[in-house]
Amino acid sequence: MALMRIGELAAAAGVSNRTVDFYTNLGLISPASRTSGGFRLYDPAVVEQIATVQRLESSGMSLEEIAAQLRAGGADLAAVLARLDTDLAALRELAEAAAVTGHGLAASLAVRANQLITLAAELLAAMPNG
C-alpha cells in the first residue's frame, strides 16, 4: 500500500491534521519518509497505531506515559490494551450478573480491581524512572 500524506492519514484515522502533527512531535508515531518537497509520508499501519494510542489514553494513560513506554521499548502496548479490554469486559459481565444474583459481586470486583492495579504497577515499573 502507498505511503500517506498527513491529511490522508488524519482522514483515515478519524483525527485532525493537528493531532497527527502532535502525535509525531511526541514520538507516538513516526513518518516513514519524506517527499522531495519535505512533506512527511506515513505508512498506512500508523492508522492502527493512532487508534491504539487513543484507546490507551482513554484507559487512563497519559500521552507522555505512552510515548515514554514506546521510547523505552517496554511492554507491547497493544498487548497491554488487550489485557485491559479483557479485564473491563469481565467487570461488565460481573455487573450484569449482579443484577440477577446480587451475591459475591463485591469480592469479584475486588479481585478484578486488584488485577488492574497490578497491571498498572507493571506498566509503571517498565517505564523510565519507574
C-alpha positions in Angstrom: 0.0 0.0 0.0 1.2 3.5 -0.8 2.5 5.9 1.9 0.1 8.6 3.0 0.5 12.3 3.5 -0.5 13.8 6.8 -4.0 14.8 5.6 -4.7 11.3 4.2 -3.5 9.7 7.4 -5.7 12.1 9.5 -8.8 11.3 7.4 -8.1 7.5 7.6 -7.6 7.6 11.4 -10.5 10.0 12.0 -8.4 12.7 13.6 -7.2 16.2 12.7 -4.0 17.1 10.9 -3.0 18.8 14.2 -3.4 15.5 16.1 -1.2 13.7 13.6 1.4 16.5 14.0 1.1 16.5 17.8 1.5 12.7 18.0 4.5 12.9 15.7 6.1 15.6 17.8 5.5 13.4 21.0 7.1 10.4 19.3 3.9 8.4 19.3 4.0 7.9 15.6 6.8 8.4 13.0 6.8 9.2 9.3 8.2 6.5 7.1 9.9 9.0 4.8 9.6 12.5 3.2 8.8 13.7 -0.3 11.4 15.7 -2.2 9.4 18.8 -1.1 9.8 17.8 2.6 6.2 16.5 3.2 6.0 13.7 5.7 4.8 10.4 4.5 3.3 7.7 6.8 2.9 4.0 6.5 -0.9 3.0 6.5 -0.2 0.9 9.6 0.1 4.2 11.5 -3.7 4.4 11.4 -3.9 1.4 13.8 -1.1 3.0 16.0 -3.2 6.1 16.4 -6.2 4.0 17.4 -4.1 2.2 19.9 -2.8 5.4 21.4 -6.3 6.8 21.7 -7.6 3.6 23.4 -4.7 3.6 25.8 -5.3 7.3 26.6 -9.0 6.6 27.2 -7.9 3.8 29.6 -6.2 6.3 31.7 -2.6 6.5 30.4 -1.3 10.0 29.5 0.2 10.7 26.1 3.5 11.3 27.8 3.4 7.9 29.5 2.5 6.2 26.3 5.4 7.9 24.5 7.8 7.1 27.3 6.7 3.4 27.1 7.3 3.4 23.3 10.7 5.0 23.7 11.7 2.5 26.4 10.7 -0.4 24.2 8.8 -1.7 27.2 5.8 -3.9 27.2 3.9 -4.3 23.9 1.2 -1.6 24.3 -1.3 -3.5 22.1 -1.0 -6.4 24.5 -1.5 -4.2 27.5 -4.5 -2.7 25.8 -5.9 -6.2 25.0 -5.4 -7.1 28.7 -7.2 -4.0 29.9 -10.1 -4.7 27.5 -10.4 -8.2 28.8 -10.5 -7.1 32.4 -13.0 -4.4 31.6 -15.2 -6.9 29.7 -15.1 -9.2 32.7 -16.1 -6.3 35.0 -19.1 -5.6 32.7 -20.1 -9.2 32.8 -19.9 -9.2 36.6 -22.1 -6.1 36.8 -24.7 -7.6 34.5 -24.7 -10.9 36.5 -25.0 -8.9 39.8 -28.4 -7.6 38.6 -29.5 -11.2 38.6 -27.6 -12.8 41.5 -26.5 -9.9 43.7 -24.2 -12.2 45.7 -20.4 -12.2 45.5 -20.2 -9.1 43.4 -18.0 -7.2 45.9 -15.5 -10.0 46.1 -15.3 -10.4 42.4 -14.9 -6.7 41.8 -12.1 -6.6 44.4 -10.3 -9.4 42.6 -10.6 -7.6 39.2 -9.6 -4.2 40.7 -6.5 -5.9 42.2 -5.6 -7.3 38.7 -5.9 -3.8 37.2 -3.8 -2.3 39.9 -1.2 -5.0 39.4 -1.2 -4.2 35.7 -0.8 -0.5 36.3 2.2 -1.3 38.6 3.8 -3.4 35.9 3.4 -0.6 33.4 4.9 2.0 35.8 7.8 -0.4 36.6 8.6 -0.8 32.9 8.7 3.0 32.4 11.9 5.0 32.7 12.2 6.4 36.2 9.6 3.8 37.3 
